[in-house]
């Protein structure tokens, strides 16, 4: 796996600029997608296989 220091992090285009709760995603590394909390970047990183990540973002959000 590529070094995490090479990760290029981005937030969703739907994220607001007023400090809302957001996640950051790095999908530029081969074979892995990294996800972290934009408000607490040091708290840890979730790691997904690219196929699992694509399935997750393709699924419509649940509406209560």
C-alpha contacts under 8 A as a table, 3 or more apart, distances in Angstrom:
res1	aa1	res2	aa2	distance
1	X	29	X	7.80
1	X	30	X	7.01
1	X	31	X	7.23
1	X	32	X	7.72
2	X	6	X	7.20
2	X	29	X	6.18
2	X	30	X	6.88
3	X	6	X	5.61
3	X	7	X	7.49
4	X	7	X	5.23
6	X	29	X	7.56
7	X	26	X	5.59
7	X	27	X	7.56
7	X	28	X	6.44
7	X	29	X	6.47
8	X	26	X	5.30
8	X	27	X	7.44
8	X	28	X	6.45
9	X	24	X	5.88
9	X	25	X	5.39
9	X	26	X	4.56
9	X	27	X	7.88
10	X	24	X	5.23
10	X	25	X	5.44
10	X	26	X	6.45
11	X	15	X	6.63
11	X	22	X	7.01
11	X	23	X	6.21
11	X	24	X	4.61
11	X	25	X	6.33
12	X	15	X	5.24
12	X	22	X	7.75
12	X	23	X	7.64
12	X	24	X	7.33
15	X	20	X	7.16
15	X	22	X	6.49
16	X	19	X	6.77
16	X	20	X	6.10
17	X	20	X	7.19
21	X	38	X	7.38
21	X	39	X	7.17
22	X	37	X	6.38
22	X	38	X	5.60
22	X	39	X	7.39
23	X	35	X	6.63
23	X	36	X	5.55
23	X	37	X	4.62
23	X	38	X	5.15
24	X	35	X	5.63
24	X	36	X	5.33
24	X	37	X	6.22
24	X	38	X	5.73
25	X	33	X	7.06
25	X	34	X	5.64
25	X	35	X	4.62
25	X	36	X	6.72
26	X	29	X	7.30
26	X	33	X	5.82
26	X	34	X	5.07
26	X	35	X	6.54
27	X	30	X	8.00
27	X	32	X	6.89
27	X	33	X	4.71
27	X	34	X	6.53
28	X	33	X	7.56
29	X	32	X	5.95
29	X	33	X	6.97
31	X	49	X	6.33
31	X	50	X	6.29
32	X	47	X	6.60
32	X	48	X	5.77
32	X	49	X	5.05
32	X	50	X	5.66
33	X	47	X	5.82
33	X	48	X	5.08
33	X	49	X	6.18
33	X	50	X	5.81
33	X	53	X	6.99
34	X	45	X	6.35
34	X	46	X	5.70
34	X	47	X	4.80
34	X	48	X	6.40
35	X	45	X	5.60
35	X	46	X	5.07
35	X	47	X	6.51
36	X	40	X	7.87
36	X	41	X	6.10
36	X	43	X	7.88
36	X	44	X	6.53
36	X	45	X	4.86
36	X	46	X	6.33
37	X	40	X	5.36
37	X	41	X	5.51
37	X	43	X	7.53
37	X	45	X	7.93
38	X	41	X	5.63
40	X	43	X	5.55
41	X	44	X	6.65
41	X	45	X	7.90
48	X	52	X	6.31
48	X	53	X	5.99
49	X	52	X	5.33
49	X	53	X	6.30
50	X	53	X	5.02
50	X	54	X	6.15
51	X	54	X	5.23
51	X	55	X	6.32
52	X	55	X	5.15
52	X	56	X	6.21
53	X	56	X	5.01
53	X	57	X	6.28
54	X	57	X	5.37
54	X	58	X	6.03
55	X	58	X	5.16
55	X	59	X	6.33
56	X	59	X	5.44
57	X	60	X	7.62
